[in-house]
Amino acid sequence: QVQLVESGGGLVQAGDSLRLSCAASGLTFSPYAMGWFRQAPGKEREFVAAISWSGGNIGYADSVKGRFTISRDNSKNTVYLQMNSLKPEDTAVYYCAVDVAWSQSSYSRRTSDYDYWGQGTQVTVSS
């Protein structure tokens, strides 16, 4: 049984930083891409960042490019999201997800491509 557990969310002020972590368990297959998505109240879940199994291919939403950094440690089955220069519009529930990939270098920006999801962690940025 695959389980993803996010941590690191919280309440911060604009300009602050947070580091989210997502530990995966029960993954008996590879490769798999990992991604971060977020959902604000009244809005659809949106792509934030994703990283391929090899770590060689990474993608970011335009809204976070230059401020957020995704990374992974396959030995720990963990993906991270370093969030700097946070803005009030970054306020949302952040979800990590796993996409059973067909190659070590692929990742997807589409929520529908992801097979497993965490329960989410709240990030609130005050102005």
Phi, psi and chi 1 to 4 in degrees:
 res  aa     phi    psi   chi1   chi2   chi3   chi4
   1 GLN       -  122.5  179.7  178.7  -10.5      -
   2 VAL   -80.7  134.1  175.8      -      -      -
   3 GLN  -136.4  133.7 -172.1  173.8   16.6      -
   4 LEU  -120.1  129.3  -55.0  178.3      -      -
   5 VAL  -126.2  114.9  179.0      -      -      -
   6 GLU   -88.9  153.4  -59.4  100.6  -26.3      -
   7 SER  -154.0  164.9   61.2      -      -      -
   8 GLY   105.0   -4.2      -      -      -      -
   9 GLY   -72.4  171.9      -      -      -      -
  10 GLY   167.4 -170.7      -      -      -      -
  11 LEU  -105.3  122.5  171.2   63.3      -      -
  12 VAL  -135.3  171.1  -63.8      -      -      -
  13 GLN   -96.7  159.0  -66.9 -173.8  -26.5      -
  14 ALA   -56.1  135.4      -      -      -      -
  15 GLY    95.4  -15.3      -      -      -      -
  16 ASP   -77.0  176.8  -73.9  -10.3      -      -
  17 SER  -124.6  153.9  -61.8      -      -      -
  18 LEU  -142.0  152.4  -81.9  175.7      -      -
  19 ARG  -124.0  116.8 -171.7 -168.9 -165.3 -152.5
  20 LEU   -91.9  145.4  -55.4 -176.2      -      -
  21 SER  -126.6  151.8  -60.7      -      -      -
  22 CYS  -140.8  113.7  172.9      -      -      -
  23 ALA   -99.9  128.3      -      -      -      -
  24 ALA  -106.4  141.6      -      -      -      -
  25 SER  -134.7  159.6   60.7      -      -      -
  26 GLY    78.4   10.3      -      -      -      -
  27 LEU   -87.2  108.2  -69.5  167.3      -      -
  28 THR  -107.0   12.3   59.2      -      -      -
  29 PHE  -132.3  163.9   48.2   80.2      -      -
  30 SER  -158.5  159.9   63.5      -      -      -
  31 PRO   -81.5  164.9   32.5  -35.8      -      -
  32 TYR  -146.8  138.8   56.9   88.3      -      -
  33 ALA   -86.3  158.4      -      -      -      -
  34 MET  -130.0  143.5  -60.7 -171.1   80.0      -
  35 GLY  -140.1  162.4      -      -      -      -
  36 TRP  -119.1  135.5  -74.0   97.5      -      -
  37 PHE  -130.4  164.8  -65.6   77.9      -      -
  38 ARG  -143.8  155.7   65.7 -172.7 -178.0 -173.4
  39 GLN  -140.4  117.9 -171.7  166.5   17.1      -
  40 ALA   -92.0  157.8      -      -      -      -
  41 PRO   -55.7  129.8  -26.4   35.2      -      -
  42 GLY    78.4    4.3      -      -      -      -
  43 LYS  -121.1  162.5  -64.6 -173.1  176.7 -178.8
  44 GLU   -78.6  157.7  -67.8 -171.0   -7.1      -
  45 ARG   -65.9  134.7 -167.9  169.4  -61.4 -172.3
  46 GLU  -127.8  153.7   64.5  175.0    4.9      -
  47 PHE   -69.0  138.8  170.4   77.6      -      -
  48 VAL  -115.0  -55.6  175.3      -      -      -
  49 ALA  -161.9  155.9      -      -      -      -
  50 ALA  -150.5  156.6      -      -      -      -
  51 ILE  -141.7  138.6 -175.6  168.2      -      -
  52 SER   -74.6  168.5   64.2      -      -      -
  53 TRP   -55.0  -44.7  167.1  -97.9      -      -
  54 SER   -74.3  -17.8   67.0      -      -      -
  55 GLY    81.9   -1.8      -      -      -      -
  56 GLY   -81.7  -19.7      -      -      -      -
  57 ASN  -120.4  127.7  -76.2  -38.5      -      -
  58 ILE  -136.7  143.5  -68.3  174.0      -      -
  59 GLY  -134.2  148.1      -      -      -      -
  60 TYR  -132.6  150.6  -64.5   98.2      -      -
  61 ALA   -69.7  148.1      -      -      -      -
  62 ASP   -57.6  -32.7  -71.6  -16.9      -      -
  63 SER   -68.9  -17.7   58.7      -      -      -
  64 VAL  -118.2   -6.6  -53.3      -      -      -
  65 LYS   -59.1  132.0 -161.1  173.3  -65.3 -176.8
  66 GLY    90.4  -14.3      -      -      -      -
  67 ARG  -114.1  -34.2  -59.8 -172.0  -63.4  122.0
  68 PHE  -106.9  148.5  -69.4   10.9      -      -
  69 THR  -134.7  125.6  -58.4      -      -      -
  70 ILE  -100.3  144.1 -171.4  171.7      -      -
  71 SER  -151.1  167.0   61.3      -      -      -
  72 ARG  -146.0  155.5   65.9 -173.3  -66.8  167.7
  73 ASP  -128.3  100.5 -176.1  -18.0      -      -
  74 ASN   -66.8  -26.0  -71.8  -16.0      -      -
  75 SER   -67.4  -22.2   67.7      -      -      -
  76 LYS  -111.6    2.1  -62.0  179.9  179.4  179.1
  77 ASN    50.6   44.8  -70.8  -23.8      -      -
  78 THR  -129.0  140.6  -60.0      -      -      -
  79 VAL  -120.3  146.3   64.1      -      -      -
  80 TYR  -123.3  155.0  -53.9   95.0      -      -
  81 LEU  -136.0  105.9 -173.6   68.1      -      -
  82 GLN   -86.2  121.5  177.6   66.0   42.7      -
  83 MET  -117.2  114.4  -55.7 -173.7  -64.6      -
  84 ASN  -112.6  163.2  -61.5  -30.2      -      -
  85 SER    48.3   49.8  -57.1      -      -      -
  86 LEU   -64.3  146.1  -76.9  161.5      -      -
  87 LYS  -120.7  156.6  -55.9  175.7 -179.3  179.8
  88 PRO   -54.8  -33.4  -29.0   36.5      -      -
  89 GLU   -71.6   -6.0   50.5  -96.8   44.1      -
  90 ASP   -83.3   -6.0  -66.2  -41.5      -      -
  91 THR   -61.5  124.6  -64.9      -      -      -
  92 ALA  -179.1  171.0      -      -      -      -
  93 VAL   -88.1  127.1  176.8      -      -      -
  94 TYR  -101.8  130.4  -76.7   70.6      -      -
  95 TYR  -119.1  138.6  -61.4   89.9      -      -
  96 CYS  -100.6  158.0   73.0      -      -      -
  97 ALA  -151.1  155.8      -      -      -      -
  98 VAL  -118.8  132.6  163.1      -      -      -
  99 ASP  -116.1  114.3  171.5   17.1      -      -
 100 VAL   -66.7  107.0 -179.1      -      -      -
 101 ALA   -92.6  158.3      -      -      -      -
 102 TRP   -93.1   -7.3   56.2  -87.6      -      -
 103 SER  -150.2  165.6   80.2      -      -      -
 104 GLN   -76.1  -12.7  -64.9 -171.2    7.5      -
 105 SER  -112.2    7.5   59.6      -      -      -
 106 SER  -102.2  155.3   67.4      -      -      -
 107 TYR  -154.4  165.1   69.6   85.9      -      -
 108 SER  -126.6  152.6  173.2      -      -      -
 109 ARG  -100.7   -0.9  -65.0  170.5  178.1 -103.4
 110 ARG   -96.9  131.1  -62.0 -178.4  -62.3 -171.5
 111 THR   -60.8  -32.8   56.9      -      -      -
 112 SER   -68.9  -16.1   58.7      -      -      -
 113 ASP   -85.0  -12.4  -75.4  -22.4      -      -
 114 TYR   -89.7  136.8  -76.1   76.2      -      -
 115 ASP   -96.3  -29.7  -55.2  -75.1      -      -
 116 TYR  -133.7  143.1  -56.6   97.9      -      -
 117 TRP  -132.5  148.3  -67.2   83.6      -      -
 118 GLY   -83.8 -179.9      -      -      -      -
 119 GLN   -86.4  -13.5   81.7  -70.3  -11.9      -
 120 GLY    96.5  153.3      -      -      -      -
 121 THR  -135.7  136.3 -175.0      -      -      -
 122 GLN   -81.9  132.0  176.4   71.2   44.4      -
 123 VAL  -120.2  122.7  172.0      -      -      -
 124 THR  -124.5  124.5  -56.8      -      -      -
 125 VAL  -115.4  117.8 -175.5      -      -      -
 126 SER   -93.5  151.1   63.2      -      -      -
 127 SER   -89.7      -   57.7      -      -      -
